[in-house]
Amino acid sequence: MLYIGENLRTMRKSKDLTQEDVAGILGVTPQTVSKWERGDTYPDITMLPSLANLFNTSIDTLIGMDRINDAERKRELFRQGHEHIKERNIEAAIDLYTAALKEYSQDEGIMSDLAMALALSGDQSRISKAKELCTRVLAGSAGSKVHHTTRAALCFIYLKAGNREMAEKTARDLPHVWESRETVQVEIAMNPDASAIDTYLRYIAIGEI
């Protein structure tokens, strides 16, 4: 994913330029600049040096290479973390996500996965930290998928803490998807043991048992 459109709009406004101003400088139409900013089209590669010079920046910054590289790093981080959980190497997953959270302290996806890894560790002293992380995610602005996954995980984290009432209350707020009211409420009603709870948490974390 390129971030040219978003960056162009931000940089243009920071210089108090209109789309017509930019179009005139570059010899294109205002409609072309508008399409770039909306992400409908990208500037021709030969136009990038002129755009970078206009906004006194680098081509890498213009296309958002820092954000692209961050996204790639995070994808690899989650891949490794899910592989650790799949192999039941929970301590490695915890170490990985803990280190990642120091670098990406506001990343709610990392918080969510760390919470599930902590809950899977078998260490009851880590349950309160797992609940705290889930609460932070649910209070934040993460996308609906992260929120639903975190809420479903929190149901089973409450069960591990022996708080069935809160597990049931949390389940009632789930949507009609896998992390759903119907599915999770049925599992809670079955009064799962610790092993079954861990099975559900692994499924939520990595999509398989």
Buried (B, 14 or more C-beta within 10 A) or exposed (E): EBBBBBBBBEBBEEEEBEBEBBBBBBEBEBEBBBBBBEBEEBBEEEBBEEBBEBBEEEBEBBBBBEBBEBEEEBEEBBEBBBBBBBEEBBEBBBBBBEEBBEEBEEBBBBBBBBBBBBBBBEBEEBBEBBBEBBBBBBEBEBEEEBBBBBBBBBBBBBBBBEBBEBBBEBBEEBEEBBBBBEBBBEBBEEEBEEEBBBBBBBBBBBEEE
